[in-house]
Amino acid sequence: MSKHYELGREGEQLAVNYLLKKGYQILERNWRFQKAEVDIIALKEETLAVVEVKTRSSNEFGNPQDFVNQKKIRLLREAINEFVIQRNLDVEVRFDIIAITMRDSMEDIEHLKDAFYYF
């Protein structure tokens, strides 16, 4: 397994732990639809949080959230639309990014709510 992959997996677990502490219910991890993969789908009250986790070992090449492009946003929208239909959910949908920067033994976790708009 690559170091990059392991960093991503570790970052996702940190994000899950963070969300659980904040009172979110984790519905899915790495949920796939066609070409899209949603890192975390979580529910808090009546809001479905679609969470993209970006983990980096430094901010040398920009902030983790800067790596979510229009194509990724479109794929996430299509995937979550399908998820809501399949589950017959009546929820608000919000797209978040959890940006994690790991340096040595420290983690910096930033939760960007409404990181991009659905419509």
Secondary structure, DSSP 4 states (H G I P E B T S, - for coil): --HHHHHHHHHHHHHHHHHHHTTPEEEEEEEEETTEEEEEEEEETTEEEEEEEEEES-STT--GGGG--HHHHHHHHHHHHHHHHHHT---EEEEEEEEEEEETTEEEEEEEEEEE---
